[in-house]
Amino acid sequence: MANPEQIKRLNLNKAANFMRQYRDPQSRELRKLSANQFMEVWSHYDKDGNGYIEGTELDGFLKEFVSSANITDVGPEAVSDDMLIELKACFMEAYDDNQDGKIDIRELAQLLPMEENFLLLFRFDNPLDSSVEFMKIWREYDTDGSGYIEADELKNFLRDLLKEAKKINDVSEDKLIEYTDTMLQVFDSNKDGRLQLSEMAKLLPVKENFLCRQVFKGATKLTKDDIERVFALYDRDNNGTIENEELRGFLKDLLELVKKDYDAQDLLDFEETILRGVAYNHDGKINKKELTMILLAIAKHNQEEDPSTTAS
């Protein structure tokens, strides 16, 4: 059993360098992290809780990550400013997949060794093709139709995700509960104990929001090819209309252009606002003419509005 002096020294080391506790004392290799340990690391460095490790948070993480590998007990101050600049450039080139200058939860998951099953839940190698797929999954797991994914629904989703990834069911119920609690802690930004649409979208990302492309954000006119490409993206069954999950996927992508945090009610309100502004025939579907009017209206709105207000 450790004596009080050893405990005090251990606590000092953890305070001086948070990452040191996760390395093997002899080899200095990082140990495989459990779901709870990964959450500890994320919460420690994402100090403002905004979902990114950035700025001084990123500097602190990089300094501690590198200096913790040293066999001798050196602090983060051992990494000079010049070394930090070079280190950050190399690190961001390797791990900042979306090149936004900050590290998100998935990018950190690529860096740290973790339990295989837990790592599979991040699915950063296999994002969804479109928001239409996302909305189909949302409908499947929001079993009570509340507009939120509650803990029990999230657990069912994670169980199925692991079955699909591993092709076998080898995760214990206790582990599944641990994973569910951890994923809730990571992705439940407003800490209400459930996932709203925008939070679930971070857990289950889409390859690309096609409407974020510059051609749609600032267009004064859209070509026929532009419209055809967008229409084909959302008309997944090729029946000539955008409807049901296709329509909700399209509206979700539109909503993400103007609102960062949103829930199912926001999506309903947005649908009403958007469709009210076009010659919509209230049949629950959008045709190419209606899609064209919506895209042109959004492009015009983006030109008239100050960029700082559209991001709010």
One Martini backbone bead per residue (centre of mass of N, CA, C, O) as a GRO file, in nm:
protein
  312
    1MET     BB    1   0.097   0.035   0.021
    2ALA     BB    2   0.079   0.357   0.000
    3ASN     BB    3   0.223   0.623   0.120
    4PRO     BB    4   0.175   0.952   0.181
    5GLU     BB    5   0.421   1.043   0.008
    6GLN     BB    6   0.347   0.892  -0.254
    7ILE     BB    7   0.071   1.022  -0.291
    8LYS     BB    8   0.173   1.312  -0.307
    9ARG     BB    9   0.357   1.267  -0.554
   10LEU     BB   10   0.137   1.168  -0.746
   11ASN     BB   11  -0.038   1.427  -0.732
   12LEU     BB   12   0.180   1.615  -0.840
   13ASN     BB   13   0.216   1.478  -1.115
   14LYS     BB   14  -0.078   1.513  -1.208
   15ALA     BB   15  -0.074   1.822  -1.187
   16ALA     BB   16   0.173   1.868  -1.380
   17ASN     BB   17   0.084   1.587  -1.552
   18PHE     BB   18  -0.189   1.432  -1.670
   19MET     BB   19  -0.066   1.207  -1.879
   20ARG     BB   20   0.127   1.032  -1.701
   21GLN     BB   21  -0.089   0.822  -1.578
   22TYR     BB   22  -0.120   0.678  -1.888
   23ARG     BB   23   0.166   0.565  -1.849
   24ASP     BB   24   0.421   0.363  -1.857
   25PRO     BB   25   0.685   0.376  -1.639
   26GLN     BB   26   0.893   0.232  -1.837
   27SER     BB   27   0.806   0.276  -2.154
   28ARG     BB   28   0.594   0.532  -2.195
   29GLU     BB   29   0.349   0.412  -2.287
   30LEU     BB   30   0.035   0.411  -2.373
   31ARG     BB   31  -0.241   0.317  -2.243
   32LYS     BB   32  -0.531   0.175  -2.247
   33LEU     BB   33  -0.835   0.325  -2.260
   34SER     BB   34  -1.107   0.383  -2.114
   35ALA     BB   35  -1.393   0.542  -2.128
   36ASN     BB   36  -1.346   0.707  -1.865
   37GLN     BB   37  -1.056   0.803  -1.931
   38PHE     BB   38  -1.120   0.955  -2.187
   39MET     BB   39  -1.309   1.156  -2.045
   40GLU     BB   40  -1.097   1.276  -1.860
   41VAL     BB   41  -0.919   1.395  -2.079
   42TRP     BB   42  -1.126   1.567  -2.224
   43SER     BB   43  -1.222   1.739  -1.977
   44HIS     BB   44  -0.943   1.858  -1.900
   45TYR     BB   45  -0.889   2.012  -2.188
   46ASP     BB   46  -1.198   2.096  -2.220
   47LYS     BB   47  -1.254   2.355  -2.024
   48ASP     BB   48  -1.512   2.505  -2.177
   49GLY     BB   49  -1.706   2.286  -2.319
   50ASN     BB   50  -1.713   2.322  -2.665
   51GLY     BB   51  -1.581   2.052  -2.820
   52TYR     BB   52  -1.277   2.166  -2.795
   53ILE     BB   53  -0.925   2.169  -2.861
   54GLU     BB   54  -0.789   2.496  -2.804
   55GLY     BB   55  -0.539   2.690  -2.798
   56THR     BB   56  -0.437   2.669  -2.480
   57GLU     BB   57  -0.538   2.380  -2.461
   58LEU     BB   58  -0.358   2.264  -2.686
   59ASP     BB   59  -0.087   2.347  -2.572
   60GLY     BB   60  -0.115   2.186  -2.306
   61PHE     BB   61  -0.149   1.907  -2.429
   62LEU     BB   62   0.113   1.889  -2.597
   63LYS     BB   63   0.312   1.929  -2.368
   64GLU     BB   64   0.213   1.685  -2.194
   65PHE     BB   65   0.228   1.460  -2.402
   66VAL     BB   66   0.538   1.481  -2.449
   67SER     BB   67   0.659   1.500  -2.151
   68SER     BB   68   0.532   1.222  -2.049
   69ALA     BB   69   0.747   1.041  -2.221
   70ASN     BB   70   0.949   1.099  -2.019
   71ILE     BB   71   1.133   0.936  -1.789
   72THR     BB   72   1.168   1.187  -1.669
   73ASP     BB   73   1.032   1.434  -1.447
   74VAL     BB   74   0.885   1.643  -1.657
   75GLY     BB   75   0.753   1.930  -1.750
   76PRO     BB   76   0.590   2.130  -1.981
   77GLU     BB   77   0.830   2.347  -1.980
   78ALA     BB   78   1.028   2.169  -2.163
   79VAL     BB   79   0.859   2.301  -2.384
   80SER     BB   80   0.920   2.506  -2.614
   81ASP     BB   81   0.802   2.739  -2.824
   82ASP     BB   82   0.938   2.633  -3.081
   83MET     BB   83   0.857   2.338  -3.038
   84LEU     BB   84   0.551   2.389  -3.037
   85ILE     BB   85   0.519   2.491  -3.325
   86GLU     BB   86   0.625   2.233  -3.460
   87LEU     BB   87   0.439   2.030  -3.321
   88LYS     BB   88   0.167   2.151  -3.412
   89ALA     BB   89   0.205   2.121  -3.714
   90CYS     BB   90   0.235   1.810  -3.714
   91PHE     BB   91  -0.021   1.735  -3.558
   92MET     BB   92  -0.236   1.875  -3.742
   93GLU     BB   93  -0.163   1.722  -3.999
   94ALA     BB   94  -0.239   1.435  -3.873
   95TYR     BB   95  -0.535   1.512  -3.697
   96ASP     BB   96  -0.669   1.759  -3.862
   97ASP     BB   97  -0.897   1.671  -4.079
   98ASN     BB   98  -1.070   1.960  -4.115
   99GLN     BB   99  -0.882   2.212  -4.080
  100ASP     BB  100  -0.966   2.410  -3.798
  101GLY     BB  101  -0.735   2.427  -3.558
  102LYS     BB  102  -0.875   2.182  -3.403
  103ILE     BB  103  -0.987   1.944  -3.155
  104ASP     BB  104  -1.184   1.677  -3.162
  105ILE     BB  105  -1.310   1.385  -3.047
  106ARG     BB  106  -1.220   1.214  -3.299
  107GLU     BB  107  -0.927   1.307  -3.319
  108LEU     BB  108  -0.845   1.204  -3.038
  109ALA     BB  109  -0.923   0.900  -3.094
  110GLN     BB  110  -0.676   0.860  -3.294
  111LEU     BB  111  -0.442   0.904  -3.075
  112LEU     BB  112  -0.570   0.726  -2.855
  113PRO     BB  113  -0.561   0.447  -2.681
  114MET     BB  114  -0.830   0.201  -2.693
  115GLU     BB  115  -1.084   0.036  -2.666
  116GLU     BB  116  -1.208  -0.120  -2.927
  117ASN     BB  117  -1.515  -0.086  -2.888
  118PHE     BB  118  -1.514   0.217  -2.822
  119LEU     BB  119  -1.377   0.314  -3.083
  120LEU     BB  120  -1.606   0.221  -3.281
  121LEU     BB  121  -1.818   0.450  -3.199
  122PHE     BB  122  -1.683   0.684  -3.380
  123ARG     BB  123  -1.664   0.623  -3.693
  124PHE     BB  124  -1.438   0.791  -3.867
  125ASP     BB  125  -1.424   0.576  -4.124
  126ASN     BB  126  -1.775   0.577  -4.139
  127PRO     BB  127  -1.958   0.785  -4.261
  128LEU     BB  128  -2.225   0.921  -4.365
  129ASP     BB  129  -2.356   1.017  -4.668
  130SER     BB  130  -2.626   1.144  -4.529
  131SER     BB  131  -2.903   1.300  -4.373
  132VAL     BB  132  -3.102   1.083  -4.451
  133GLU     BB  133  -2.977   0.857  -4.287
  134PHE     BB  134  -2.990   0.999  -4.018
  135MET     BB  135  -3.306   1.027  -4.003
  136LYS     BB  136  -3.361   0.723  -4.005
  137ILE     BB  137  -3.212   0.663  -3.741
  138TRP     BB  138  -3.366   0.855  -3.563
  139ARG     BB  139  -3.645   0.720  -3.596
  140GLU     BB  140  -3.561   0.435  -3.493
  141TYR     BB  141  -3.452   0.542  -3.188
  142ASP     BB  142  -3.703   0.734  -3.145
  143THR     BB  143  -3.942   0.549  -3.013
  144ASP     BB  144  -4.125   0.785  -2.856
  145GLY     BB  145  -4.119   1.064  -3.018
  146SER     BB  146  -3.969   1.314  -2.847
  147GLY     BB  147  -3.695   1.437  -2.996
  148TYR     BB  148  -3.509   1.228  -2.838
  149ILE     BB  149  -3.214   1.065  -2.706
  150GLU     BB  150  -3.216   0.854  -2.473
  151ALA     BB  151  -3.039   0.637  -2.286
  152ASP     BB  152  -3.186   0.375  -2.383
  153GLU     BB  153  -3.166   0.447  -2.687
  154LEU     BB  154  -2.858   0.474  -2.697
  155LYS     BB  155  -2.793   0.186  -2.612
  156ASN     BB  156  -2.926   0.052  -2.858
  157PHE     BB  157  -2.752   0.191  -3.067
  158LEU     BB  158  -2.471   0.091  -2.965
  159ARG     BB  159  -2.526  -0.208  -2.986
  160ASP     BB  160  -2.579  -0.210  -3.296
  161LEU     BB  161  -2.310  -0.083  -3.379
  162LEU     BB  162  -2.131  -0.313  -3.265
  163LYS     BB  163  -2.253  -0.543  -3.423
  164GLU     BB  164  -2.183  -0.428  -3.702
  165ALA     BB  165  -1.871  -0.400  -3.656
  166LYS     BB  166  -1.825  -0.710  -3.529
  167LYS     BB  167  -2.067  -0.931  -3.581
  168ILE     BB  168  -2.080  -0.935  -3.264
  169ASN     BB  169  -2.187  -1.006  -2.913
  170ASP     BB  170  -1.920  -0.891  -2.677
  171VAL     BB  171  -2.086  -0.692  -2.487
  172SER     BB  172  -2.149  -0.600  -2.193
  173GLU     BB  173  -2.380  -0.443  -2.004
  174ASP     BB  174  -2.182  -0.274  -1.837
  175LYS     BB  175  -2.026  -0.158  -2.078
  176LEU     BB  176  -2.268  -0.029  -2.218
  177ILE     BB  177  -2.330   0.168  -1.990
  178GLU     BB  178  -2.057   0.309  -1.992
  179TYR     BB  179  -2.072   0.407  -2.285
  180THR     BB  180  -2.332   0.569  -2.257
  181ASP     BB  181  -2.238   0.765  -2.040
  182THR     BB  182  -1.994   0.875  -2.198
  183MET     BB  183  -2.142   0.975  -2.457
  184LEU     BB  184  -2.318   1.171  -2.304
  185GLN     BB  185  -2.092   1.346  -2.185
  186VAL     BB  186  -1.968   1.426  -2.462
  187PHE     BB  187  -2.252   1.509  -2.641
  188ASP     BB  188  -2.406   1.658  -2.398
  189SER     BB  189  -2.389   1.987  -2.394
  190ASN     BB  190  -2.656   2.069  -2.200
  191LYS     BB  191  -2.700   1.852  -1.971
  192ASP     BB  192  -3.003   1.672  -2.000
  193GLY     BB  193  -2.962   1.346  -2.056
  194ARG     BB  194  -2.972   1.399  -2.375
  195LEU     BB  195  -3.023   1.387  -2.732
  196GLN     BB  196  -3.013   1.599  -2.974
  197LEU     BB  197  -2.977   1.648  -3.295
  198SER     BB  198  -2.695   1.798  -3.289
  199GLU     BB  199  -2.561   1.584  -3.101
  200MET     BB  200  -2.604   1.331  -3.276
  201ALA     BB  201  -2.447   1.448  -3.525
  202LYS     BB  202  -2.167   1.416  -3.379
  203LEU     BB  203  -2.180   1.106  -3.333
  204LEU     BB  204  -2.321   1.092  -3.645
  205PRO     BB  205  -2.164   1.159  -3.913
  206VAL     BB  206  -2.136   1.338  -4.207
  207LYS     BB  207  -1.936   1.378  -4.462
  208GLU     BB  208  -2.131   1.615  -4.601
  209ASN     BB  209  -2.249   1.938  -4.637
  210PHE     BB  210  -2.339   2.034  -4.942
  211LEU     BB  211  -2.450   2.333  -4.860
  212CYS     BB  212  -2.153   2.447  -4.777
  213ARG     BB  213  -2.093   2.520  -5.039
  214GLN     BB  214  -2.021   2.810  -5.201
  215VAL     BB  215  -2.236   2.792  -5.432
  216PHE     BB  216  -2.477   2.819  -5.205
  217LYS     BB  217  -2.397   3.060  -5.006
  218GLY     BB  218  -2.328   3.296  -5.262
  219ALA     BB  219  -2.550   3.283  -5.471
  220THR     BB  220  -2.715   3.441  -5.751
  221LYS     BB  221  -2.693   3.170  -5.913
  222LEU     BB  222  -2.824   2.862  -6.046
  223THR     BB  223  -2.769   2.585  -6.196
  224LYS     BB  224  -2.891   2.301  -6.323
  225ASP     BB  225  -2.666   2.122  -6.206
  226ASP     BB  226  -2.692   2.208  -5.914
  227ILE     BB  227  -2.983   2.108  -5.874
  228GLU     BB  228  -2.939   1.813  -5.957
  229ARG     BB  229  -2.736   1.740  -5.735
  230VAL     BB  230  -2.917   1.798  -5.493
  231PHE     BB  231  -3.159   1.624  -5.568
  232ALA     BB  232  -3.002   1.351  -5.581
  233LEU     BB  233  -2.908   1.349  -5.283
  234TYR     BB  234  -3.223   1.336  -5.164
  235ASP     BB  235  -3.338   1.144  -5.394
  236ARG     BB  236  -3.298   0.822  -5.312
  237ASP     BB  237  -3.552   0.679  -5.482
  238ASN     BB  238  -3.607   0.821  -5.762
  239ASN     BB  239  -3.926   0.973  -5.770
  240GLY     BB  240  -3.906   1.311  -5.801
  241THR     BB  241  -3.897   1.348  -5.480
  242ILE     BB  242  -3.893   1.513  -5.161
  243GLU     BB  243  -3.935   1.296  -4.872
  244ASN     BB  244  -3.949   1.269  -4.557
  245GLU     BB  245  -3.629   1.196  -4.481
  246GLU     BB  246  -3.534   1.365  -4.716
  247LEU     BB  247  -3.653   1.633  -4.618
  248ARG     BB  248  -3.521   1.633  -4.332
  249GLY     BB  249  -3.230   1.623  -4.435
  250PHE     BB  250  -3.236   1.887  -4.591
  251LEU     BB  251  -3.326   2.070  -4.348
  252LYS     BB  252  -3.088   2.006  -4.168
  253ASP     BB  253  -2.872   2.127  -4.355
  254LEU     BB  254  -2.991   2.409  -4.357
  255LEU     BB  255  -2.992   2.463  -4.048
  256GLU     BB  256  -2.673   2.440  -4.014
  257LEU     BB  257  -2.617   2.723  -4.151
  258VAL     BB  258  -2.778   2.893  -3.892
  259LYS     BB  259  -2.746   2.650  -3.666
  260LYS     BB  260  -2.583   2.477  -3.417
  261ASP     BB  261  -2.823   2.443  -3.211
  262TYR     BB  262  -3.062   2.167  -3.233
  263ASP     BB  263  -3.393   2.046  -3.259
  264ALA     BB  264  -3.688   1.907  -3.351
  265GLN     BB  265  -3.846   2.176  -3.325
  266ASP     BB  266  -3.664   2.346  -3.501
  267LEU     BB  267  -3.717   2.180  -3.757
  268LEU     BB  268  -4.022   2.234  -3.773
  269ASP     BB  269  -4.007   2.544  -3.780
  270PHE     BB  270  -3.826   2.558  -4.031
  271GLU     BB  271  -4.014   2.417  -4.225
  272GLU     BB  272  -4.240   2.625  -4.209
  273THR     BB  273  -4.075   2.873  -4.302
  274ILE     BB  274  -3.968   2.768  -4.573
  275LEU     BB  275  -4.243   2.667  -4.706
  276ARG     BB  276  -4.389   2.945  -4.690
  277GLY     BB  277  -4.178   3.085  -4.913
  278VAL     BB  278  -4.315   2.889  -5.114
  279ALA     BB  279  -4.475   2.707  -5.374
  280TYR     BB  280  -4.640   2.514  -5.169
  281ASN     BB  281  -4.868   2.214  -5.178
  282HIS     BB  282  -4.888   2.032  -4.913
  283ASP     BB  283  -4.767   1.708  -4.977
  284GLY     BB  284  -4.475   1.644  -4.839
  285LYS     BB  285  -4.319   1.769  -5.091
  286ILE     BB  286  -4.037   1.818  -5.323
  287ASN     BB  287  -3.953   1.980  -5.599
  288LYS     BB  288  -3.745   2.136  -5.815
  289LYS     BB  289  -3.876   2.412  -5.801
  290GLU     BB  290  -3.882   2.435  -5.490
  291LEU     BB  291  -3.580   2.395  -5.447
  292THR     BB  292  -3.486   2.642  -5.605
  293MET     BB  293  -3.628   2.856  -5.428
  294ILE     BB  294  -3.486   2.786  -5.163
  295LEU     BB  295  -3.187   2.827  -5.251
  296LEU     BB  296  -3.221   3.122  -5.341
  297ALA     BB  297  -3.323   3.234  -5.070
  298ILE     BB  298  -3.074   3.155  -4.903
  299ALA     BB  299  -2.862   3.307  -5.072
  300LYS     BB  300  -2.987   3.587  -5.034
  301HIS     BB  301  -2.980   3.593  -4.727
  302ASN     BB  302  -2.667   3.559  -4.700
  303GLN     BB  303  -2.603   3.834  -4.842
  304GLU     BB  304  -2.770   4.029  -4.646
  305GLU     BB  305  -2.632   3.904  -4.417
  306ASP     BB  306  -2.438   3.889  -4.159
  307PRO     BB  307  -2.220   3.641  -4.082
  308SER     BB  308  -2.241   3.669  -3.763
  309THR     BB  309  -2.562   3.616  -3.761
  310THR     BB  310  -2.585   3.334  -3.911
  311ALA     BB  311  -2.420   3.175  -3.677
  312SER     BB  312  -2.641   3.202  -3.431
   0.00000   0.00000   0.00000
